[in-house]
Amino acid sequence: MLHLIMSSPVKLDIDYLETFIGQADDILLLQDAVYGGVANNHYFSKLVARKHSGLYVLQEDAQARGITALLGPKFQIISYQQFVELTVKHSKQITW
């Protein structure tokens, strides 16, 4: 499953969200959710510690917020084309 997280981490119930994310799932941070990809933040710390791959941040949204250089090493920065490829890879998606 592909989890599209669009809301700021401040507005999410992270513990609730994490109960739905499996090891094989991919996570893409979009819009204000990209702040959750900043290195050493506490919002997604449990999730980042548990997932070894499948963590993505949309490049355009990170650039628009000026945080590209601040993203943690486990997050892969992807383009819109790669975003489309993720949606093709996953027949099931959920938006948070």
C-alpha positions in Angstrom: 0.0 0.0 0.0 1.1 3.6 -0.7 0.5 6.0 2.2 0.2 9.6 0.9 0.7 11.9 3.9 -0.2 15.5 3.1 -0.9 17.1 6.5 1.6 18.7 8.7 2.9 16.2 11.3 1.7 18.6 14.0 -1.9 17.9 12.8 -1.7 14.1 12.6 -2.2 11.4 15.2 1.1 9.7 14.4 0.5 6.8 16.7 -2.8 6.0 15.0 -1.3 6.4 11.6 1.6 4.1 12.4 -0.8 1.2 13.3 -1.8 1.1 9.6 1.7 1.1 8.0 3.2 -2.3 7.2 6.8 -3.1 6.5 6.1 -3.5 2.8 4.2 -0.3 2.5 5.7 2.9 1.0 5.2 6.3 2.5 5.3 9.6 0.5 5.3 12.9 2.3 3.6 15.7 0.3 2.7 19.3 0.9 3.2 20.3 4.6 3.9 16.7 5.6 7.4 17.1 4.2 8.4 18.7 7.5 8.1 15.2 8.9 11.2 14.2 6.9 13.5 16.7 8.5 16.4 14.8 10.2 16.0 14.1 13.9 12.5 15.4 14.3 10.3 13.6 16.8 7.1 13.4 14.8 8.0 10.3 12.6 10.9 9.1 14.8 9.3 5.7 15.6 8.3 5.1 12.0 11.7 6.1 10.6 13.4 3.8 13.1 11.3 0.9 12.1 11.3 1.4 8.3 14.4 0.7 6.4 13.1 1.6 3.0 10.0 3.0 1.3 10.2 6.6 2.7 9.9 9.3 0.2 9.5 13.1 0.0 8.3 15.0 -3.0 11.1 17.1 -4.3 9.0 20.1 -5.3 7.3 20.4 -1.9 10.6 20.1 0.0 12.1 22.8 -2.3 9.1 25.1 -1.9 9.6 25.0 1.9 13.4 25.3 1.8 14.1 22.1 3.6 15.7 19.8 1.0 19.1 20.0 2.7 17.5 19.2 6.1 15.9 15.9 5.2 16.9 12.7 7.0 19.1 10.1 5.3 16.3 7.5 5.2 14.1 9.7 3.0 14.5 9.5 -0.7 13.7 12.7 -2.6 11.5 11.9 -5.7 10.1 13.8 -8.7 6.5 13.9 -9.9 7.4 11.2 -12.4 8.7 8.9 -9.6 5.5 9.8 -7.7 3.5 8.5 -10.6 5.6 5.3 -10.7 4.8 4.7 -7.0 1.1 5.0 -7.7 1.4 2.5 -10.5 3.4 0.1 -8.2 0.7 0.2 -5.5 -2.9 -0.6 -6.5 -4.0 0.5 -3.0 -3.4 3.9 -1.7 -4.6 5.9 1.3 -4.3 9.7 1.9 -3.7 11.0 5.4 
